[in-house]
Amino acid sequence: KSFEQAASQGVAEGRAGVGQVLLRQRQYAKAMEAFQTAQKMDPAIAISYWGQGEVLRHDDLCVEAVPLYLRATDLDRRFPEAQLALGNCLVAIGQHEKAVAALNEGLKWGPKWRPRFLVALGDAELARDSLRDAGIYYTRAKEEAPEDPTARRALGNFYLKRGTWALAVPELQGAMALDSTDIEIHYAMGQALYFDQRYSDALDEYRWVTSHDPDFAPGQLALGNLLYLAGERDPRRYPEARAPLEKYTTLKPRDAKGWSLLGRAYAALKMKEEALPAMIKAQELGDKTKDMYTALGRLFVERREWDKALEAFGRGEPGTHDMLLIGQMFVFQGRIDQADSIYRAIFELDSTRSDGRFALNEIGKLRFRQKDYPGAIAVFQRRIALDPNSDEAYYFMGLSYKEMKQYPEALDALRQAAVLAGGKADRQFWLGILYEQVDSTAMAVEQFQRSVELDSTSATAAIAFRQLGYHRLLGKDFAGATPLIERAVTINPKDVQALIWLAQGYQNSLNRTKAMENYQRVLAIDPKQLDALKGVKSLTGGAK
């Protein structure tokens, strides 16, 4: 309140003091405004430049912050906060020698500040992977200030970065004993526990951090990341990961990692409309996480954007199931050789698992599409040897035999496919076609009837209805034939053969009007169709 009162009276120090309060509250935009106003009111106040630098440093804009820190230290030669921040920012932008020179200045400022500058010098050495020198600085800081939690935390972080989690934990516990309220100590402890694979304990620390300071961005990211990773084993964790990751992206909107994790969490929650823009944002910000690109590839597959999906998978790390998707996309694009190569690689990886068997089935279907029917049959026989209950393998093997006019073998295979997949209309339909070809009319009619009971709207259903009607015509059941053929032409009004039989059915039922109507429908499609021309002539001749 005293700062606000002074600020209201036009005192620059008061306005700068308001900026400090806002900075501690992490209200960075308002803090920046207050510090800039203080600078305009009195350009000689060092704290206003330091405050602007702090706001920029929070946004990882150290290049812009350094001149402000330099101005602050020029105006006040004994400003430890500004000197320390200057050194840290110089480290962040890779200016090591200048950073060390700036930080060495702080070693002269007594026991209160010397340990903190020793810690910063350790950070500078660690940034250039000089672990020995970094360890010396951290140890000196701890020795000179055994009651300073900052030194213990720094040494813990040093062990953390070295990957010696067992050494990091006791140092951080010591720091926590000195200051149990320090957010960064709890966060560092969470990191040490996380890397030590003590995930439940790490989760407790991250939850403590985010509950005590929701605006501490690293805590939100760590919590969201841990919960997201836990979702693979326990999908109930994915909804829990969403909130901290959403919070993090508002705190650090320019950090690719946050958007990447959030996009993947959305994808795991089936929130596809939210997942795609989040991952695109991560990509724009430079994220190179293979897991993210794999998830992005899957999203593009669902959207049938094959080129984008293949590009994303190419930058990701697709698993076996993803490789199957890639193979199918190659088929859609007519890249048969590449599809074949993918499927073979999957099968050779493990022929006994479901993905391997599926890949073998796809290889057989490729051979079938290429009209390599003997090759297709060989593949499907191998597939059946691995799994005798594969209706699809029997189905395509039967169709391959049919194309080779080996009807007994085709009939055996298609009969088995129909038994194994009694609920699939196409299995029943093609078995009906085979029965027709071997003159087993009663069995053909039975299979066509089963087919339309399962599917009465598809292109194959139109043919099945037509054939059912045709067999009624042969039995002179004209009244029973025409409704079936009407169903056929409703589905496929361009089926000339169905229209001819429909017209003949009506003609034999003495319904001359409907007969003429359907002959005319045929001639509208094919003016030279002989059966239709004969039918019209017969009807018009009778009319005379």
C-alpha positions, 0 to 999 in steps of 0.5 A, a space after each residue: 500500500 505504501 508503494 501504491 500511495 507513493 506511486 499515486 503521488 508521482 514518486 518513481 520509487 513508488 511505481 517501481 515498488 509496485 512493479 516489484 510486488 507485481 513481479 513477485 505475484 507473477 503478474 508480468 505484463 502489469 509489472 513491466 508496465 509499472 517498471 516502464 512507467 517508473 523509468 519514464 518518471 525517473 530514468 536514473 532509478 536502477 531498479 526500473 531497468 532490473 525489473 524490466 529485465 526480470 520480466 524479459 528473463 521470465 519469457 526466455 528473452 535474455 538477449 533483450 534483458 542483458 542491456 537492461 541489467 547492464 544499465 541497472 548495474 551502471 546506475 547502481 554499482 552495488 546492486 546484487 540482484 541485478 548483477 546476479 541476473 546479468 550473469 545468469 542471462 549471459 550464461 543463458 545466451 552462451 557468453 561464458 567469459 562475460 558471465 564469469 566476469 560479471 559473477 566474480 564481481 558478486 564474490 566481493 559483496 560479503 557472506 550474504 551474497 557470496 554463496 549465491 554468486 558461487 552457485 551462479 558460477 557453478 551454473 555457468 560451468 555446468 552450462 558448458 559441461 565443466 562438471 568438475 569446476 561446477 562441483 567445486 563452486 557448489 561445494 564451496 557455496 555449501 561449505 560457506 553457507 551451510 544454513 543457506 537452502 539455496 546452496 544445498 538446492 544448487 548442489 542437489 540440482 548439480 547431482 540431478 543433472 549428472 544423473 546421480 539421483 541417489 546423491 541429489 535426494 539427500 541434498 534436496 532434503 537438507 535444503 527442504 529442512 532449511 526452507 520447507 516452503 521454497 517452491 523450487 526446492 520441492 520442484 527439484 525434489 520432484 525431478 530427482 524422484 521422477 528420474 529415480 523412478 519413484 513416480 508416486 513420490 514425485 507426483 506428490 511433490 509436483 502436486 504440492 508445487 502446483 497447489 502452492 504456486 499455480 503460476 510456477 510453470 515448470 511445476 505444471 509441465 512436470 505434473 502434466 508430463 508425469 500424468 500423461 506418461 502414466 496414462 499409457 498404463 492407466 488411461 484414467 491419468 489422461 484426464 488428470 494431465 489435461 488441466 496442468 498442461 493447459 495451464 502451462 501453455 497459458 503460462 509459456 505459450 511459446 514453449 513447443 514442449 507444452 503444446 506437444 504434450 497437450 496435443 498428445 493428451 488431447 489425442 489420448 482423450 479422443 479430443 481430435 479437434 483440439 489435438 490437431 491445432 495443439 500439435 500443429 502449434 508445437 510443430 511450428 514452434 520447433 518441436 521434434 518429439 518423435 512421439 508427437 509426430 507419430 500421434 500427429 500421423 495417426 490423426 491425419 490417417 483418421 482425417 484421410 490426409 494420406 500425404 500429411 500422415 506419411 510425412 508425420 510418420 516419417 518424422 515420428 517413430 511408428 509402431 507395428 500397428 502404425 506401419 500397417 496403416 502406412 502400408 494401407 496408405 501406400 495401397 490407397 496411393 497405388 504405391 504397391 511395391 512400397 506397401 508390399 515391402 512394409 507388410 513383409 517387414 512387419 510379418 518377418 518381425 513376428 509372424 505369430 502375432 496378430 499384426 504379423 498375420 494381418 500383414 501377411 493377409 495384406 500381402 495376399 490381397 496385394 497379389 490378388 489386386 495384381 491378378 497374381 492369383 497363384 501367388 495370392 493363393 500361396 500367401 493365403 494358404 500360409 496365412 491359414 496355416 498360422 490361423 485356420 479361423 481367418 475367414 478373410 484368407 479363405 474368402 480371397 483364396 476362394 475368389 482367386 480360385 474363381 478367377 482361375 476357374 478352379 470352381 471346386 477349390 473356389 467353392 470349398 474356400 468360399 464355403 469355409 469363409 461363409 461358415 467362419 463369417 456368418 454375419 458378413 454379407 459378402 461371404 454369403 453373396 460370393 458363395 451364391 455366385 459360385 453355386 450359380 456357376 456350378 449350377 447349384 440353383 437351390 444353394 445359390 438362392 439360399 446364399 443370396 437370401 442370406 446375403 440380402 438379410 444381412 445387407 439390403 442396400 449395397 451394390 452386391 445386394 442389388 445383384 443378389 436381389 436381381 439374381 433372386 428375381 431371375 430365379 423366380 422368373 425361371 420358375 414362372 413366378 412372375 408376381 414373386 420376381 418383379 418385387 425382388 428385381 424392383 429392389 435391385 433397380 432401386 439400388 442400381 437404376 443403371 443395371 441394364 440386365 435387371 431392367 430387362 428382366 424386370 420388363 420381361 417379368 411385367 410383360 409375362 404378368 400382362 402388365 404392358 404399361 410397366 413392361 414398356 416403362 422399363 424397356 424404355 429405361 433400358 433404351 435411355 441407357 443403351 439405345 441399341 440394346 437388342 432385348 429392349 428393342 425386341 420387347 418394345 416391338 413385341 408390345 407395340 405389335 400386340 397393341 395394333 
